[in-house]
């Protein structure tokens, strides 16, 4: 029996758009089903609006601290509603340029609006916006329905007006006092953005640190920097209940180490405590696709328990990054249509929190290396010694690399500082292609750039290799008259 399509992609976010585009480019007859509008979280509730707001907040902070550059500092004057209008304009521009249906229809993709539900492993039923139902069959499917914010089971939260990453970019009035639940990337980025726009901000989290997946030394430096901007951190706090009285939101908390309760009050509450996959109503059982509350189960080829059905992106619960959604989509479509076994690269996954300064990471963390009893050395280079950072007055931060002492093989890297998100890509490329610190140190980098900090960190591998005995031998053979280098401090930075 002939199929309607070779490939049907369910979900039009970052993963789905990538999967559909690649599928069509490989000659497969492709359909893309989306319930709402194409673009997904990245365009409408994630990367694009958050970075646009962070940029505006950064401009406000530059005006406020202009004396750092020999200019007159002043309190920025702006209309918050106009700032949000600019955010929406950027979203619309990106949508029209890269996400709108006509972009994909030009590639030969049939874009179908509606909610898809499997009726068998090779057939879906689509409920359209007008209530009509259509059946489609396909040789292969890619499920890319993404995820959504989840509200924790806190007493009173369900009846309290709150913001999430899905709604925060729809407000037009700047909160006077904002309470943020969650010290992960979303909570921390939005905390700095709204603090710089003029809101008082308090961040609550049960953890004793922010950004717990990142390097603890660098995340603590970032926390101190953010606290210096006026963000109040209430870490190690369990939220007991939330109340909403006459426009005031009251969050009662208890320190993990103390039985006493105290409260934080504000006029806005942002809940950034996690996400859950969008799997409800997909009819996964009819398709033979195994899933749990954590997401759709996939193997390293992005294949589900059904041989012809693949899944990628946030719906799998594996990675909450746009770049990993795109990577997984490529893996899924390649395995489905080319039948060439390709696997997810799970060893070299970079990420970045786009605060100012940024905090980025790739590869193994120090705790992971310790847990697997891997021998390693730590190589650091501070931003205070990067000339470009000095000229820009962006000296907060550090490049920190975990590598093998013998040959400089890189196990992981973390960067706190301006443009850290751009810099971390060099380490991701190095690790994937087995480029060592020695190779990086021997590679010419342009001066003055922030990326030169990567090479300077790699230089420290050479510094650690320096031997007084070798230099003494050189002095003896060639009759040099200089002094011997001081190698007494193994952690010295040159």
C-alpha positions in Angstrom: 0.0 0.0 0.0 1.5 3.4 -1.0 2.2 5.8 1.7 1.2 9.5 1.7 4.6 10.6 2.7 8.1 9.3 3.2 8.6 11.4 6.3 6.2 13.1 8.7 7.6 15.4 11.3 5.4 16.2 14.3 6.3 19.5 15.9 7.7 22.7 14.3 10.3 23.9 16.8 14.0 23.9 16.4 14.2 20.1 16.2 11.2 19.7 13.9 12.2 22.5 11.5 15.7 21.0 11.1 14.3 17.5 10.6 11.8 18.6 8.0 14.3 20.7 6.1 16.9 17.9 6.0 14.4 15.3 5.0 13.2 17.4 2.1 16.8 18.1 1.0 17.4 14.3 0.8 14.5 13.9 -1.6 11.9 12.5 0.8 8.3 13.6 0.4 7.9 15.4 3.7 5.0 16.8 5.9 5.5 19.0 8.9 2.6 19.0 11.5 2.4 21.8 14.0 -0.4 22.5 16.4 0.2 26.2 17.0 2.8 28.2 15.0 6.2 27.2 13.6 9.3 28.4 15.5 8.7 26.7 18.8 10.2 27.7 22.1 13.4 29.1 20.6 11.6 31.8 18.6 8.6 32.5 20.9 9.5 31.8 24.5 13.2 31.0 24.7 16.4 31.9 23.0 15.2 34.8 20.8 13.1 36.9 23.2 15.4 36.3 26.2 18.5 37.4 24.3 16.7 40.4 22.9 15.7 41.4 26.4 19.2 40.7 27.8 20.6 43.0 25.1 18.3 45.9 26.1 19.1 45.3 29.8 22.8 45.4 28.9 22.4 48.7 27.2 20.7 50.1 30.3 23.6 48.8 32.4 26.1 50.4 30.1 24.4 53.8 30.5 24.3 53.3 34.3 28.1 52.4 34.4 29.4 54.7 31.6 31.9 56.2 33.9 33.9 53.0 33.5 34.7 54.3 30.0 35.4 57.9 30.9 31.9 59.0 30.1 29.1 60.5 32.3 27.0 57.8 33.9 23.3 58.3 34.4 20.2 56.3 35.2 18.7 55.0 31.9 15.4 56.4 30.8 13.1 54.1 28.9 9.6 52.8 28.4 9.5 49.1 29.3 6.5 48.5 26.9 8.6 49.8 24.0 11.4 47.5 25.0 9.0 44.6 24.8 7.7 45.8 21.5 11.2 45.6 20.2 11.5 42.0 21.5 8.3 41.1 19.6 9.5 42.8 16.4 12.7 40.7 16.5 10.6 37.6 17.0 8.4 38.4 14.0 11.4 39.2 11.8 13.1 35.9 12.6 9.8 34.0 12.1 9.2 35.5 8.7 12.8 35.0 7.6 13.4 31.4 8.9 10.3 29.8 10.5 7.2 30.8 8.5 5.3 28.1 6.5 6.2 29.6 3.2 9.9 29.1 3.9 9.4 25.3 4.2 6.7 25.1 1.5 9.3 26.4 -1.0 11.4 23.3 -0.1 8.5 21.1 -1.1 7.3 20.4 2.5 3.6 20.2 3.2 2.9 22.2 6.3 -0.1 21.0 8.2 -1.8 22.9 11.0 -3.3 20.7 13.7 -2.7 18.3 16.5 -1.3 14.9 15.5 -2.2 11.6 17.1 -0.9 8.2 16.1 -3.4 5.5 15.3 -0.8 3.0 14.3 3.0 2.9 13.8 2.6 4.2 10.3 -0.4 6.5 10.5 -1.5 9.6 12.3 -4.7 11.5 12.5 -4.6 15.3 12.6 -7.3 17.3 14.3 -7.3 20.7 12.5 -8.1 24.1 14.0 -11.7 23.9 12.6 -12.3 20.5 14.1 -11.8 18.5 10.9 -9.9 15.3 11.0 -7.4 14.0 8.3 -5.5 10.8 8.1 -1.9 10.6 6.9 0.4 7.6 6.5 4.2 7.7 6.3 7.2 5.3 6.1 9.0 7.3 8.8 8.1 9.7 11.6 10.1 12.1 13.7 8.5 13.3 16.9 9.7 16.8 17.9 6.9 18.2 20.0 9.2 19.9 22.6 8.5 20.6 26.2 6.8 23.2 28.4 7.4 24.7 31.9 6.2 22.6 34.8 4.9 24.2 38.1 6.1 22.5 41.3 3.5 21.2 43.8 3.8 24.2 46.2 0.9 25.1 48.4 -0.9 28.1 47.0 1.0 28.2 43.7 -1.9 26.9 41.6 -4.1 29.9 42.6 -1.4 32.5 42.4 -0.8 34.5 39.2 2.7 33.6 38.1 5.0 34.0 35.1 6.9 31.2 33.3 9.2 31.3 30.3 6.0 31.0 28.1 4.4 34.1 29.5 7.1 36.5 30.8 7.7 38.0 27.3 4.0 39.0 27.0 4.1 41.5 29.9 4.2 45.2 29.1 4.7 46.6 32.7 8.0 46.3 34.5 7.6 44.6 37.9 8.7 46.6 40.9 9.7 43.6 42.9 10.2 40.2 41.2 10.6 36.9 43.0 12.3 34.1 40.9 11.9 30.5 41.8 14.8 28.5 40.4 18.4 29.4 39.9 18.9 27.6 36.6 19.7 29.2 33.3 16.2 30.7 32.8 15.9 32.0 36.3 19.4 33.5 36.4 19.2 35.1 33.0 15.9 36.7 33.7 17.0 37.8 37.1 19.8 39.9 35.7 17.7 41.2 32.8 15.0 42.5 35.1 17.4 43.8 37.8 19.2 45.8 35.1 15.9 47.2 33.9 15.2 48.4 37.4 13.2 45.7 39.2 14.2 44.5 42.7 14.9 40.8 42.3 15.1 37.9 44.8 16.1 34.4 43.7 15.1 31.3 45.6 16.4 27.8 45.1 16.7 24.7 47.3 20.3 24.3 46.0 23.0 26.2 47.8 24.5 27.3 44.5 23.3 28.7 41.2 23.6 26.9 37.9 24.3 23.6 39.6 25.3 21.8 36.4 28.2 24.3 35.8 31.6 24.5 37.4 31.1 25.4 41.0 34.1 27.7 41.2 32.9 29.8 38.2 29.2 29.8 39.1 30.1 31.1 42.5 32.1 33.9 40.9 29.1 34.7 38.7 26.8 34.7 41.8 29.0 37.2 43.5 29.0 39.4 40.4 25.2 39.3 40.2 24.9 40.0 43.9 27.1 43.0 43.3 24.4 44.2 40.8 21.8 44.0 43.5 20.2 40.6 43.0 19.3 39.0 46.3 20.0 35.3 46.6 18.0 33.1 49.0 19.7 29.8 48.3 19.2 26.6 50.3 15.6 27.5 50.7 12.6 25.2 50.6 9.4 27.1 49.6 6.6 26.1 51.9 3.7 28.1 50.6 2.7 31.0 48.3 0.0 33.6 48.9 -1.5 36.3 46.8 -3.1 39.1 48.7 -4.2 42.5 47.3 -1.6 42.5 44.5 1.2 41.3 46.7 2.8 37.8 46.3 4.2 36.4 49.5 6.6 33.4 49.3 7.2 31.7 52.6 10.4 29.8 52.8 12.5 27.8 55.2 16.2 27.4 55.2 17.3 23.8 54.8 19.5 24.2 57.9 17.0 26.0 60.0 13.4 25.3 61.2 12.5 29.1 61.2 10.4 30.4 58.4 10.6 33.8 56.7 9.1 35.4 53.6 9.9 37.3 50.5 7.3 39.6 48.9 6.9 41.0 45.4 4.4 42.0 42.8 5.5 39.4 40.2 6.6 35.8 40.5 8.6 34.0 37.9 8.6 30.2 38.2 11.6 28.7 36.4 11.9 25.3 38.1 12.0 22.9 35.2 10.2 21.6 32.1 8.3 18.5 31.1 8.0 16.9 27.6 4.9 17.4 25.4 3.7 13.8 25.0 0.1 14.0 26.0 -2.4 13.1 23.3 0.2 11.8 20.9 -1.2 8.2 21.0 2.2 6.8 21.6 0.8 3.5 22.8 -0.9 2.9 19.4 2.4 3.6 17.7 4.3 1.3 20.0 6.5 4.1 21.3 7.7 3.8 24.9 7.7 6.9 27.0 7.7 8.0 30.7 7.1 11.3 32.5 10.7 12.1 31.7 10.1 11.9 27.9 10.2 9.6 24.9 12.9 6.9 25.2 15.4 6.9 22.4 18.7 5.1 21.7 21.9 6.8 20.6 20.5 6.9 17.0 17.4 8.8 18.2 15.2 5.8 17.3 12.3 5.0 19.6 11.0 1.6 20.5 9.1 1.6 17.2 11.5 0.9 14.3 10.3 3.6 12.0 9.7 6.3 14.5 12.4 8.6 15.8 12.3 11.4 18.4 14.5 14.4 19.0 14.8 17.6 21.1 13.1 18.4 24.4 10.4 15.7 24.0 13.1 13.1 24.8 14.0 14.9 28.1 17.7 14.4 27.3 18.9 18.0 26.5 17.2 21.3 26.8 19.3 23.1 24.2 18.3 24.3 20.8 21.7 23.3 19.3 21.2 19.7 20.7 17.7 19.6 19.3 19.1 20.4 15.9 21.9 17.9 16.3 19.5 15.2 17.3 17.3 16.0 14.3 20.2 15.5 12.0 21.0 12.2 13.6 17.4 11.0 13.4 16.8 11.9 9.8 20.2 10.5 8.7 19.5 7.2 10.3 15.9 7.1 8.9 16.4 8.1 5.3 20.1 7.3 4.5 20.2 4.2 6.7 23.7 5.2 7.7 24.3 4.6 11.3 25.1 7.8 13.0 25.0 8.5 16.7 24.5 11.5 19.0 27.7 13.2 20.2 27.0 13.1 23.9 30.6 13.7 25.0 31.1 17.2 23.5 27.8 19.0 24.3 28.4 22.7 24.9 26.1 25.0 26.7 26.0 28.6 27.8 24.1 30.8 30.2 23.9 34.3 28.6 24.3 36.4 31.7 26.9 39.2 31.7 29.5 37.7 32.1 28.5 34.5 30.3 29.1 31.1 31.7 29.8 28.3 29.3 30.9 24.7 29.5 31.7 21.6 27.3 32.7 18.1 28.1 33.3 16.5 31.6 33.0 18.5 34.8 35.5 18.2 37.6 33.1 16.2 39.7 32.6 13.7 36.8 36.3 13.3 36.4 36.8 12.7 40.1 33.9 10.2 40.1 35.4 8.1 37.3 38.8 8.4 38.9 40.3 10.1 35.9 43.7 11.6 36.3 43.7 15.2 35.1 45.2 18.7 35.7 43.4 22.0 35.8 44.7 24.8 33.6 43.4 28.3 34.2 43.8 31.7 32.6 42.0 34.8 34.1 40.2 37.4 32.0 42.2 40.0 33.9 45.2 39.0 31.9 43.4 39.0 28.5 44.3 42.3 26.8 41.0 42.6 24.9 39.1 42.1 28.1 41.2 44.8 29.8 40.5 47.3 27.0 36.8 46.5 27.2 36.7 46.6 31.1 35.4 43.0 31.0 37.9 41.4 33.3 35.6 39.3 35.4 36.0 35.6 34.6 38.4 32.8 33.8 39.1 30.1 31.2 39.3 26.8 33.1 40.4 23.6 31.3 40.6 20.0 32.5 43.2 18.0 30.6 45.6 15.1 30.7 49.0 16.1 32.1 51.0 13.9 29.7 49.8 15.1 26.3 47.2 17.8 27.0 44.2 15.8 25.9 41.2 17.9 26.8 38.5 16.3 29.0 36.3 19.4 29.6 36.4 23.2 29.7 34.4 26.0 31.5 34.6 29.7 30.7 33.2 32.6 32.7 33.5 35.9 31.0 32.5 38.1 28.1 31.8 36.1 24.9 32.2 32.8 26.7 29.5 31.3 24.6 31.5 32.1 21.4 34.8 31.0 23.0 33.6 27.6 24.2 33.1 26.4 20.6 36.8 26.2 20.0 37.1 23.7 22.9 34.1 21.7 21.5 35.8 21.5 18.2 39.1 20.5 19.8 37.6 17.8 21.9 35.6 16.2 19.0 38.7 16.1 16.8 41.2 15.2 19.6 43.1 18.5 19.3 45.3 18.8 22.4 46.2 21.8 24.5 49.6 21.6 22.9 48.0 21.9 19.4 45.9 24.8 20.6 48.9 26.5 22.1 50.8 26.1 18.8 47.9 27.6 16.8 48.2 31.3 16.0 45.2 33.3 17.3 44.6 36.9 16.3 45.4 39.7 18.8 43.7 41.3 20.6 40.7 38.9 20.9 38.8 37.2 23.7 39.6 33.9 22.0 43.3 34.5 22.6 42.4 33.6 26.2 41.8 30.0 25.0 45.3 29.8 23.6 46.7 31.5 26.7 45.0 28.8 28.8 46.5 26.2 26.6 49.9 27.8 27.0 49.8 26.9 30.7 50.2 23.2 29.6 53.6 24.2 28.3 54.4 26.2 31.4 53.7 23.2 33.6 56.1 21.2 31.4 58.9 23.6 31.9 61.9 22.0 33.7 64.6 23.9 35.6 67.0 21.0 34.9 66.4 21.4 31.2 67.0 25.1 31.3 70.1 24.6 33.4 71.4 22.2 30.7 70.8 24.8 28.0 72.7 27.4 30.0 75.6 25.0 30.4 75.8 24.0 26.7 75.2 27.4 25.2 76.8 29.5 28.0 73.6 31.5 28.6 73.8 34.0 31.5 70.1 34.5 32.5 68.4 33.3 35.7 66.7 30.0 36.1 62.8 30.1 35.9 61.0 29.8 39.2 58.9 26.6 38.9 58.2 26.3 42.6 54.4 27.1 42.2 52.8 24.4 40.0 49.7 26.6 39.6 51.5 29.7 38.5 50.0 31.5 35.5 52.3 32.9 32.9 
